[in-house]
Structure formats: C-alpha cells, structure tokens
Amino acid sequence: MSEFDKIIGYADIKAELIRFCDVLKNFKDYKRLGVEIPRGMLLHGEPGIGKTMLAKSFIKESKIKSFTIRKDKHSREFINNIRDIFDKAKEEEFAIVFLDDIDKFANEDEYHKDAEEYVVVQSCIDDCKDSNVFVLATANSIYFLPNSLMRAGRFDKVIQMTCPVGDDAKKIIKHFLSKKQVLGDIDIDDISSFMEGHSCAELEMVINEAGIYAVFDKRTKIEQRDIIKACMRLIFDAPESVEYIDSNILKKVAIHESGHAVISEILEPGSVNLISICGYSNNSGGITSVRKPEDYNFNVVAQENEVIRSLGGKAATEIIYGTFDLGCEEDLHKAFGLATTFVDNYCAYGFDAFERGKSSQYLLESKDRKVDKEMDRYYRKSKQIIAENRGFFDAMVQELLKEKTLTKKQIKSIRDSLVIRD
C-alpha cells in the first residue's frame, strides 16, 4: 500500500505528489530522457487541512533521506540552522529538505518581504543546483512570501490545498465516526452538507465534541443531534441555548431566516444546508447556511439569486410585520455590493455607468440610479417568491421555532410535504 493511500481525499493533489515522488525514486530512468530533478514543491492552504500529513507521506513514499526545518529557535540561531541543514543535505546522494510552515520563518508584512530568513533559504536552494536536493515546503499563506522565493527554479510546483467538500468531506466524516460508538441513524449526507468546506481538523473536533455531549448525558452512543449541537457550537459559534431569549425576538429571527431559506430553496432546490435561530456568540440573530453552485463565479443566474436571497430576510419581515427589518444591514451590504458589480464592473445594464479614470458626476449619478433600480427589482422578486410560497414559508417558521435548527434533510421533508410554486 502506498503511503498516500492512507490519506482520504485530495486525489488530484496526491496524483501530482506521486508523479514528483516517482521522479525522485527512479531518477535514472528520467535522466535518460534528459529530465532534470525538480528543485522543489510548496503546498499551501489554511491550517488543519493536511498539508504536513501529505508532505510526510511524500517523504516516506520516496524513501529518501530527509531533513526538517521548523522555526523553533531565535532568528540568528535559526538562520545558522538553515544553512547547516542544507549543507548536510548536499552531502547525501539524494535528500529532501522539508521546510514546515515556511511562512512562519519570519514576521514580515506585504511591504517587507526581504527577511534574512527567506534570503538565506533562497541562497541555500540556489547552492543546491548541482546537488540532488529536493525542497518540500508547507505554508498556511503565501501572501507574505517573497515572489523571488516562489519562482520556478526554486519551487517548480506551487499547489494550493482547500478544505474538503463533496465526497471527500463525506469520507473524512465517515473516517472520524468509525473511531466512535454511534447510533445507526446518523445521516452522513445531511451532516456533510453543513460541515463541508471546513478543515479536517475542524471536522474531527466536531465529531469529538459530539462524543463529549453523549457521554455527559450518560448515553453510550453518539447521535445525530450531538453532531448538530457540536457543529452549531464549534463551527457557527452558537450559544448552548436560546431559551433565555424572548419568544417574540425568536419569532422575528425565524421569520427573517425563513425568508432567506425559502427563497433559496425555490430558486435553487436543495441549496440550504442548515437554518437556525441560534445566533452567533449569544447574539439574538440566526444562521442560514447555503451551498453555492461550483460555477458560482461564472454563473450570472446564481449571482442574481444571491442578491434575491440576501433580501429575503427584509422581505419576509416587511410582509409579516409591515415594517422594516432591523437585522438586515449585513444582507443589504452584500446585495448592494453584488448589484453594483453588475452595473459597474460587468456593464450588465449598459456602458453608461462604467467608471473609468476620473468619472463625471453624471456617470456616478447614473450608476447609482441603475443600482437603485435593479435593487428595487430584486426586492420585488424576493417578496413575490415568499408571497407565492406562503405555505412553505409558514411551515418553515413553525418548524424552526419548534426545532431551533433544521438540516437539509428536514427542510426537504417540509418542502416535499407541500405544493411548491416555482
């Protein structure tokens, strides 16, 4: 079994690593074709997604002598340590130098990327050109790394890693659950819908927290409710309970969030991962988690749907209470931002509102008028969807007040029990 087979997901990235690993293991075969040994590879992405695990698997699979460098010393001693390790690596027939968390080697900002630590690393890599030394590095962020360090000839391959989604997220959740005692009614599809997009470390933390809830309640197995509770607490930073919040406030929150959710489900069925009236950090707000299409950045309809969905809380509040919504400020900023992008950046409604250089007052006013006009149109659409699907909306509000949190499966059940007008 390959070392990479032990790692769940990341098939494309593992394929790249396997290819590079084969070059190191069978270099003589490649040399016959005039292939030069690659100089280095950098894996980057947010913490907790398995960068170091993949790097260590690469080292084990290669069966090549390796040297690891981490920032665990003061600057001057650390710099000398970098030089010493590269010197030792050059003495080997083949060697890998592993720079773990290279972005932590120095505390630089975007205007000062010339820290001595990075200058030394660059110099050491260059000095290895006549040696069979491969440099492998990980970083949470490459934003503050010098461009000169990341160019070809130093790091020939720079790979961005992201949080697991889709089947990868399901496989990882199943893996963590396999180490726990769980009831058979755990719905992996439902759980993965609102947990995907988070790091492997976060997924493991949620499953472990769910186990703590089960044992504390004197139960012998983890249940679906434990995982949902753990996810709400750790991922969405929701409070333990909303019982202390006035029922009238909770109803307003339920109406607001149901506005978002119903519109999202009508425009894009199955798009709502989770809806809850358990707000962030003891705030009496709510949460509507929506999965956007994979082609969202290239999908006009999906982006327009996002504007309409963002206005759903305000629309629902106005329909039910006949007054404006005091909890829609963030929603409005999002909606206006997208509408402005349509009008200005994309010239979706004509060229007479595109800002270029020192734009005239007339042009700026024209842009504002177009944005206002489009926002009015989107808002009317939001209210229309809720009005035409009032049964679905009322059922969502009622069930949300009862359960406090609804998952994708529960939302689908509510939707399927009603006649929905698209």
C-alpha positions as CSV (number, residue, x, y, z in Angstrom):
1,M,0.0,0.0,0.0
2,S,1.2,3.5,-0.9
3,E,1.7,6.0,1.9
4,F,-0.8,8.2,0.0
5,D,-3.5,5.6,0.2
6,K,-3.7,6.3,3.9
7,I,-4.8,9.8,3.3
8,I,-8.5,10.4,2.5
9,G,-9.4,12.6,-0.5
10,Y,-7.2,15.1,-2.4
11,A,-7.0,12.7,-5.4
12,D,-5.6,15.4,-7.8
13,I,-3.0,16.6,-5.4
14,K,-1.9,13.1,-4.5
15,A,-1.5,12.3,-8.2
16,E,0.9,15.3,-8.5
17,L,2.8,14.2,-5.4
18,I,3.1,10.6,-6.7
19,R,4.4,11.8,-10.0
20,F,7.1,14.0,-8.4
21,C,7.9,11.2,-5.9
22,D,8.5,8.8,-8.8
23,V,11.0,11.2,-10.4
24,L,13.0,11.1,-7.1
25,K,12.7,7.4,-6.7
26,N,13.5,6.5,-10.3
27,F,15.6,9.4,-11.3
28,K,18.0,7.4,-13.6
29,D,15.0,6.5,-15.8
30,Y,14.1,10.1,-16.2
31,K,17.7,11.2,-16.7
32,R,17.9,9.0,-19.8
33,L,15.4,11.5,-21.3
34,G,17.4,14.4,-20.2
35,V,14.9,15.2,-17.3
36,E,16.4,17.3,-14.5
37,I,15.5,16.7,-10.9
38,P,12.7,19.1,-9.8
39,R,14.0,21.7,-7.4
40,G,11.1,22.0,-5.0
41,M,7.4,21.9,-4.2
42,L,5.2,24.1,-2.0
43,L,1.9,23.1,-0.5
44,H,-0.2,26.0,0.8
45,G,-3.7,26.4,2.3
46,E,-5.4,27.2,5.6
47,P,-4.4,25.4,8.8
48,G,-5.8,21.9,9.6
49,I,-6.3,20.5,6.1
50,G,-3.5,18.0,6.0
51,K,-0.6,19.8,4.3
52,T,2.0,18.4,6.7
53,M,0.5,15.0,6.6
54,L,0.8,14.9,2.8
55,A,4.3,16.2,2.9
56,K,5.3,13.5,5.4
57,S,3.7,10.9,3.2
58,F,5.7,12.2,0.3
59,I,8.9,11.8,2.3
60,K,8.0,8.3,3.4
61,E,7.0,7.2,0.0
62,S,10.2,8.5,-1.6
63,K,12.3,6.5,0.9
64,I,14.9,9.3,0.6
65,K,16.9,10.8,3.5
66,S,15.1,13.9,4.8
67,F,15.9,16.9,6.9
68,T,13.2,19.0,8.6
69,I,13.4,22.7,9.3
70,R,10.9,24.4,11.6
71,K,11.0,27.8,13.3
72,D,11.9,26.7,16.8
73,K,14.9,28.9,17.5
74,H,15.8,32.6,17.8
75,S,16.5,34.4,14.4
76,R,20.3,34.2,14.4
77,E,20.4,30.6,15.6
78,F,17.6,29.7,13.3
79,I,19.4,31.2,10.2
80,N,22.6,29.3,11.1
81,N,20.5,26.1,11.4
82,I,19.0,26.6,7.9
83,R,22.5,26.8,6.5
84,D,23.7,23.8,8.4
85,I,20.8,21.5,7.4
86,F,21.2,22.4,3.7
87,D,24.9,21.7,3.9
88,K,24.2,18.3,5.4
89,A,21.6,17.6,2.7
90,K,24.1,18.3,-0.1
91,E,26.4,15.7,1.3
92,E,23.8,13.0,0.6
93,E,23.4,11.2,-2.8
94,F,19.7,12.3,-2.7
95,A,18.0,14.3,0.0
96,I,14.8,16.1,0.8
97,V,14.8,19.3,2.9
98,F,11.3,19.8,4.4
99,L,10.5,23.5,5.3
100,D,7.4,23.1,7.6
101,D,5.3,26.3,7.9
102,I,7.8,28.3,5.9
103,D,5.5,31.4,6.3
104,K,6.3,31.3,10.0
105,F,10.1,31.6,9.4
106,A,9.8,35.5,9.7
107,N,7.3,38.1,10.8
108,E,7.1,40.1,7.6
109,D,4.3,42.2,6.0
110,E,3.4,42.8,2.4
111,Y,5.8,45.7,2.1
112,H,8.8,43.9,3.7
113,K,9.2,40.5,2.2
114,D,13.0,40.5,2.3
115,A,13.6,39.0,5.7
116,E,17.0,37.4,6.2
117,E,15.5,34.0,6.8
118,Y,13.9,34.0,3.3
119,V,17.1,35.4,1.7
120,V,19.0,32.5,3.3
121,V,16.5,29.9,2.1
122,Q,16.7,31.3,-1.4
123,S,20.5,31.2,-1.3
124,C,20.6,27.7,0.1
125,I,18.2,26.4,-2.6
126,D,20.4,28.1,-5.3
127,D,23.5,26.5,-3.8
128,C,21.9,23.1,-4.2
129,K,21.6,23.3,-8.0
130,D,24.5,20.9,-8.5
131,S,23.2,18.5,-5.9
132,N,20.3,16.1,-5.7
133,V,18.4,18.1,-3.1
134,F,14.7,18.4,-3.3
135,V,13.0,21.2,-1.2
136,L,9.5,20.5,0.1
137,A,7.6,23.2,1.9
138,T,4.2,23.9,3.5
139,A,2.6,27.3,4.3
140,N,-0.7,28.5,5.6
141,S,-0.4,31.6,3.4
142,I,2.0,32.5,0.6
143,Y,0.9,36.2,0.7
144,F,3.9,37.4,2.7
145,L,6.5,35.2,1.0
146,P,8.9,36.9,-1.5
147,N,7.9,36.4,-5.1
148,S,11.6,35.6,-5.8
149,L,11.4,32.6,-3.5
150,M,8.4,31.1,-5.2
151,R,9.6,31.4,-8.8
152,A,10.4,28.4,-11.0
153,G,13.8,27.0,-10.2
154,R,13.2,27.3,-6.5
155,F,9.7,25.9,-6.2
156,D,8.8,24.4,-9.5
157,K,5.4,23.4,-8.3
158,V,3.1,25.5,-6.0
159,I,-0.1,23.7,-5.1
160,Q,-3.0,25.3,-3.3
161,M,-5.0,23.0,-1.0
162,T,-8.5,23.7,0.1
163,C,-11.0,22.4,2.7
164,P,-12.6,19.1,1.7
165,V,-16.0,19.2,0.0
166,G,-18.4,16.7,-1.6
167,D,-17.4,13.1,-1.4
168,D,-14.1,14.0,0.2
169,A,-15.9,15.6,3.2
170,K,-18.2,12.6,3.5
171,K,-15.3,10.1,3.5
172,I,-13.4,12.1,6.2
173,I,-16.5,12.4,8.4
174,K,-17.1,8.7,8.0
175,H,-13.5,8.0,9.0
176,F,-13.8,10.1,12.2
177,L,-17.1,8.5,13.0
178,S,-15.7,5.0,12.5
179,K,-13.5,5.6,15.6
180,K,-16.5,6.4,17.8
181,Q,-19.6,4.5,19.0
182,V,-22.5,5.9,17.1
183,L,-26.2,5.1,16.5
184,G,-27.1,3.7,13.1
185,D,-29.4,6.6,12.2
186,I,-26.5,9.0,11.6
187,D,-27.2,10.6,8.2
188,I,-23.7,11.3,6.6
189,D,-25.2,13.2,3.7
190,D,-27.1,15.5,6.0
191,I,-24.1,16.1,8.2
192,S,-21.6,16.7,5.4
193,S,-23.9,19.3,3.8
194,F,-23.3,21.7,6.6
195,M,-19.8,20.6,7.6
196,E,-18.2,20.5,4.2
197,G,-15.8,23.4,3.4
198,H,-14.3,23.2,6.9
199,S,-10.8,21.8,7.6
200,C,-10.2,18.2,8.5
201,A,-9.1,19.4,12.0
202,E,-12.5,21.1,12.4
203,L,-14.4,18.1,11.3
204,E,-12.5,15.9,13.8
205,M,-13.1,18.4,16.5
206,V,-16.9,18.5,15.9
207,I,-17.1,14.6,16.0
208,N,-15.1,14.5,19.2
209,E,-17.2,17.2,20.8
210,A,-20.3,15.2,19.9
211,G,-18.9,12.3,21.8
212,I,-18.4,14.5,24.8
213,Y,-22.1,15.5,24.8
214,A,-23.2,11.9,24.5
215,V,-21.1,10.7,27.5
216,F,-22.0,13.7,29.6
217,D,-25.7,12.8,29.1
218,K,-24.9,9.2,30.2
219,R,-25.5,7.8,26.8
220,T,-23.3,5.1,25.2
221,K,-23.5,6.2,21.6
222,I,-23.3,9.4,19.6
223,E,-26.5,10.5,18.0
224,Q,-27.3,12.9,15.1
225,R,-28.4,15.6,17.5
226,D,-25.0,15.5,19.2
227,I,-23.2,16.2,15.9
228,I,-25.6,19.0,15.1
229,K,-25.2,20.5,18.5
230,A,-21.4,20.3,18.3
231,C,-21.4,21.8,14.8
232,M,-23.6,24.7,15.9
233,R,-21.3,25.4,18.9
234,L,-17.9,25.0,17.2
235,I,-18.5,25.9,13.6
236,F,-21.2,28.5,13.9
237,D,-20.2,29.7,17.3
238,A,-23.8,29.5,18.5
239,P,-24.8,29.6,22.3
240,E,-25.7,26.5,24.2
241,S,-29.3,27.6,24.5
242,V,-31.7,30.3,23.3
243,E,-34.3,29.6,26.0
244,Y,-33.4,32.9,27.7
245,I,-34.2,34.9,24.5
246,D,-37.7,36.5,24.4
247,S,-40.1,34.4,22.3
248,N,-41.1,37.4,20.2
249,I,-37.5,38.0,19.3
250,L,-37.0,34.4,18.3
251,K,-40.1,34.6,16.1
252,K,-38.7,37.6,14.3
253,V,-35.4,35.8,13.8
254,A,-37.3,32.7,12.5
255,I,-39.2,34.9,10.0
256,H,-36.0,36.6,8.8
257,E,-34.1,33.3,8.3
258,S,-37.0,31.5,6.8
259,G,-37.2,34.4,4.2
260,H,-33.6,33.6,3.2
261,A,-34.1,29.8,3.2
262,V,-37.5,29.7,1.3
263,I,-36.2,32.0,-1.5
264,S,-33.0,29.9,-1.8
265,E,-35.0,26.6,-1.9
266,I,-37.4,28.0,-4.6
267,L,-34.6,29.4,-6.8
268,E,-32.1,26.5,-6.2
269,P,-33.8,23.5,-4.6
270,G,-31.6,21.7,-2.1
271,S,-29.2,24.7,-1.7
272,V,-29.9,25.3,2.0
273,N,-27.5,23.2,4.2
274,L,-28.8,24.4,7.6
275,I,-31.0,27.1,9.1
276,S,-31.1,28.0,12.8
277,I,-32.4,30.6,15.1
278,C,-29.4,30.0,17.4
279,G,-27.4,33.1,16.7
280,Y,-23.7,33.8,16.7
281,S,-21.9,34.3,20.1
282,N,-25.0,34.9,22.2
283,N,-26.4,37.4,19.7
284,S,-30.1,37.0,19.0
285,G,-29.5,36.5,15.3
286,G,-29.9,33.4,13.1
287,I,-27.9,31.4,10.6
288,T,-28.8,30.3,7.1
289,S,-26.0,28.2,5.5
290,V,-26.3,28.0,1.8
291,R,-24.2,25.9,-0.7
292,K,-23.5,27.9,-3.8
293,P,-23.0,26.2,-7.2
294,E,-19.4,25.2,-8.1
295,D,-19.6,27.6,-11.1
296,Y,-20.9,30.5,-9.0
297,N,-18.2,32.9,-10.1
298,F,-19.1,32.3,-13.7
299,N,-22.9,31.9,-13.3
300,V,-25.0,35.1,-13.8
301,V,-28.2,33.4,-12.6
302,A,-26.5,32.1,-9.4
303,Q,-25.2,35.6,-8.6
304,E,-28.5,37.2,-9.2
305,N,-30.1,34.6,-7.0
306,E,-27.7,35.5,-4.3
307,V,-29.0,39.1,-4.4
308,I,-32.6,38.0,-4.2
309,R,-31.8,35.5,-1.4
310,S,-29.9,38.2,0.6
311,L,-33.0,40.4,0.5
312,G,-35.2,37.6,1.8
313,G,-35.0,38.4,5.5
314,K,-36.0,42.0,4.9
315,A,-38.8,41.0,2.5
316,A,-40.2,38.4,5.0
317,T,-40.2,40.9,7.9
318,E,-42.0,43.5,5.8
319,I,-44.6,41.0,4.7
320,I,-45.3,39.7,8.2
321,Y,-44.9,42.8,10.3
322,G,-45.5,45.6,7.8
323,T,-42.3,47.3,8.9
324,F,-38.6,47.5,8.1
325,D,-36.1,44.9,9.3
326,L,-33.6,45.9,11.9
327,G,-31.4,42.9,11.3
328,C,-30.7,43.2,7.6
329,E,-27.7,45.6,7.4
330,E,-25.2,42.9,6.5
331,D,-27.6,41.4,4.0
332,L,-28.0,44.8,2.3
333,H,-24.3,45.4,2.1
334,K,-23.9,42.1,0.3
335,A,-26.8,42.7,-2.1
336,F,-25.8,46.3,-2.9
337,G,-22.2,45.1,-3.4
338,L,-23.3,42.5,-6.0
339,A,-25.7,44.8,-7.7
340,T,-23.0,47.5,-8.0
341,T,-20.7,44.9,-9.5
342,F,-23.3,44.0,-12.1
343,V,-23.8,47.6,-13.1
344,D,-20.2,48.9,-13.0
345,N,-17.7,46.0,-13.4
346,Y,-19.8,43.9,-15.8
347,C,-21.7,46.6,-17.5
348,A,-24.7,44.2,-17.3
349,Y,-27.2,47.1,-17.9
350,G,-25.3,49.3,-20.4
351,F,-22.0,51.0,-20.7
352,D,-23.1,54.4,-19.4
353,A,-22.4,53.5,-15.8
354,F,-18.8,52.1,-16.1
355,E,-16.3,54.0,-14.0
356,R,-13.1,54.8,-15.9
357,G,-10.5,57.2,-14.6
358,K,-12.0,60.4,-13.3
359,S,-15.6,59.7,-14.0
360,S,-18.1,62.6,-14.3
361,Q,-20.7,63.4,-11.7
362,Y,-23.3,62.5,-14.3
363,L,-21.8,59.0,-14.7
364,L,-21.7,58.4,-11.0
365,E,-25.3,59.5,-10.5
366,S,-26.3,57.3,-13.5
367,K,-24.6,54.3,-11.8
368,D,-26.4,55.0,-8.5
369,R,-29.7,55.2,-10.3
370,K,-29.2,51.9,-12.1
371,V,-28.1,50.2,-8.9
372,D,-31.2,51.5,-7.1
373,K,-33.4,50.4,-10.0
374,E,-32.0,46.9,-10.0
375,M,-32.2,46.6,-6.2
376,D,-35.9,47.6,-6.3
377,R,-36.5,44.9,-9.0
378,Y,-34.7,42.2,-7.0
379,Y,-36.5,43.2,-3.8
380,R,-39.9,42.9,-5.6
381,K,-38.8,39.4,-6.7
382,S,-37.9,38.4,-3.1
383,K,-41.4,39.5,-1.8
384,Q,-43.1,37.8,-4.8
385,I,-41.4,34.4,-4.1
386,I,-42.4,34.5,-0.4
387,A,-46.0,35.6,-1.2
388,E,-46.4,32.8,-3.8
389,N,-45.0,30.2,-1.5
390,R,-46.6,31.3,1.8
391,G,-47.5,27.8,2.9
392,F,-43.8,26.7,2.6
393,F,-42.7,29.8,4.4
394,D,-45.2,29.5,7.3
395,A,-44.3,25.8,7.7
396,M,-40.6,26.7,7.8
397,V,-41.2,29.3,10.5
398,Q,-43.3,27.0,12.6
399,E,-40.9,24.1,12.4
400,L,-37.9,26.4,13.0
401,L,-39.4,27.8,16.2
402,K,-40.1,24.2,17.3
403,E,-36.7,22.6,16.5
404,K,-34.5,25.7,16.6
405,T,-32.2,24.2,13.9
406,L,-33.2,22.5,10.7
407,T,-30.9,20.5,8.4
408,K,-31.1,19.9,4.7
409,K,-33.0,16.7,5.2
410,Q,-35.6,18.3,7.4
411,I,-36.0,21.2,5.0
412,K,-36.6,18.8,2.1
413,S,-39.2,17.0,4.2
414,I,-41.1,20.2,4.8
415,R,-40.8,21.2,1.1
416,D,-41.9,17.8,-0.2
417,S,-45.0,17.8,2.1
418,L,-46.3,21.0,0.3
419,V,-47.2,22.0,-3.2
420,I,-44.4,24.5,-4.1
421,R,-44.8,27.1,-6.8
422,D,-41.6,27.8,-8.7
